[in-house]
Amino acid sequence: MTDRIRVLHVDDDPAVVEAATSALEQAHCGITVETETSVADGLERLDSGTFGCVVAGYDLPEQTGVEFLDAVRKRAPDLPFVLFTSEGSEAAASDAISAGVTEYIRADGGAEPYARLAHTVVDAVERTADDIEYTQSTRRERAIEELHTTARAFMRATTEDAVAQITVDTARTILNMPANGVHFVDGDSLYPVAWTERVEDFLGTPPVFEAGESLAWQAFETGEAQVHDDITSIPGGYNPETDIRSEIILPLGDHGVLLVGSCETGAFDETDVTLAQTLSVHATAALNRLDRDHQLREEREFIDQALDTLDDLFYVVDTDGSLRRWNERIPEVTGYSHDEIDEMSVSEFFPGDEHETIASAIHETRTSGRVTVEAEILTADGERIPYEFSGSRLTDTDGAVSGTVGIGRDISQHKAYEQQLERQNERLDEFTSIVSHDLRNPLTIAEGNLELARTECDSDALDKVSRAHERMRALIDDLLAFARAGETATDLESVALADIVEECWQSVEDERATLVVEDNRQIRADTAKLRRLLSNLIRNSVEHGSEGAQMSADGDADQFGGGVTVRVGVIDGMDQHGFYVADDGPGIPDDDRQQVFEGGYSTGESGTGFGLKIVQRVAEAHGWTVTATESEAGGARFEVTGLDPA
């Protein structure tokens, strides 16, 4: 039972009022009686406060108690009303009951009428409170059940405007809030997007609320719900002249606000607020879902656009062998439409003789995690195109295999290049065969006959023949090295520069020369070809540097100190990485620095002119560049660049 009960007693008989007040206040310590002597004063008092019960006489100034009852019922249909009068008749009682009186008691009827009055008032207030609580509980339960049904409509909504309209319709029909509307935020403004006809009756077209100028913006900015029994008493209102009195303002997350209004003060109870908040939660969840869906669509469109720009095939293969996803390149290359691809299995993109290869590759991907395989795809027109496929395993959140993702790269040009290299290598093999057999064999015979000739006679002419043979054999060796240097560097491995340099130094070491390895680094290279390149550069520095030192020793001053120092180090710059071989010999004139790499160019009598040409060919086979320049000591410096950074 309510702890405090305010009773309004309207009667112009002071004795009745005094006795009734005393009985009521004695019957319940929480009862407070307020009195008026006329209907007009009673209605004014009723409008100014909240009462738990009304007690009135029948014969009142200007109006009867039944007429007073009728006016009360229009204001508060559920408010208990007890007609307590010493004058009555069956007609008066009938009128009171027809008007909806809670109880009719004769002040002069029976024993202790005032005690009966007190008991009746307390009982009526309790029953009314129980009825109201039951009605509110039933209404809440029914509304919540209907809101769950509306939640499904929210989940089916595909636009923000649709969510706003569902919100407005639900508040009107299910929550019995005929005046409501939804505003969405756009920049620093809240724009109306959906509202009821009753809102237009009150306001016309709902206004746009700018930042900081309304209670609606305040609720949106703070994210806190606002419930006002009389907004005319609240500072910060948008329109002080509005007919709206009560208002519920509920934020819809980052999207906007739901506004519910009434022209009556105190129009919304706790049930109204709770139901409206439940509705706002559903609406906010729906708007958040649309935001996430929109972001996901944008991300997917961005990813699809990025994948479609690839020249390579992109694909995701499901566990059943069908394509789950692919980029635009696949229909462009294969000639199949998207609808056709959607119905195809992976094996249908390959000729029969490749099926086992593809099936094995998919199996290996799912077991080992990654695989690369070459296979020819079969287009809709029957064309076979060689591709290299790199696939990786896909797993779900539990670690189970969910498919395969991969890239397919057209290797037609690579295959054509390989065939071209194969033909070139065949020609090189033919050439080296001629050089090594058809030239070396006659040379060997000539050298043998030369030795026989030496036993028969002693002539300076035979020494010239011997030197010619040596020259020919050097040329043959360098021609073979030159031919083999042009082969593509395919047997790549990581080697230490210092280790290879030391090996090369053993074959060209000269007592007049000194080796200094200034730095070290790991290099990915064909070891045999790198050894040939470094040997030729080091030998070039030793031979030409020593010749320069000897020439200086024959002159007036020993410019080079009687020997040459060969230095090997690394190059690490912003734009280039590599290594160098430098010496402190006589160097190379500016005009000859490009010419030294031409075949047959040599400044020495014993040189074949192929040493540096071989260096250039080996560098090119690795994708490197070799240049000649001047060392810090004024000698020759050869720089090999284009290596990948360490």
Secondary structure, DSSP 8 states (H G I E B T S, - for coil): --S-EEEEEE-S-HHHHHHHHHHHHHH-TTEEEEEESSHHHHHHHHHHS--SEEEE-SB-SSSBHHHHHHHHHHH-TTS-EEEEESS--HHHHHHHHHHT-SEEEETTSSS-HHHHHHHHHHHHHHHHHHHHHHHHHHHHHHHHHHHHHHHHHHHH--SHHHHHHHHHHHHHHTS---SEEEEEEETTEEEEEEE-HHHHHHHSS---EETTSSHHHHHHHHT--EEES-GGGSTT-S-TT-S--EEEEEE-TTSEEEEEEESSTT---HHHHHHHHHHHHHHHHHHHHHHHHHHHHHHHHHHHHHHHT-SSEEEEE-TTSBEEEE-THHHHHH---HHHHHT-BGGGGS-GGGHHHHHHHHHHHHHHSEEEEEEEEE-TTS-EEEEEEEEEEEE-TTS-EEEEEEEEEE-HHHHHHHHHHHHHHHHHHHHHHIIIIIIHHHHHHHHHHHHHHHHH---HHHHHHHHHHHHHHHHHHHHHHHHHHTS----EEEEEHHHHHHHHHHHH--TTEEEEE----EEEEEHHHHHHHHHHHHHHHHHHHHHHHHHHHHSSS-TTTTSEEEEEEEEE-SS-EEEEEEESSS---GGGTTGGGSTT--SSSS--S-HHHHHHHHHHHHT-EEEEEE-TTSSEEEEEE-----
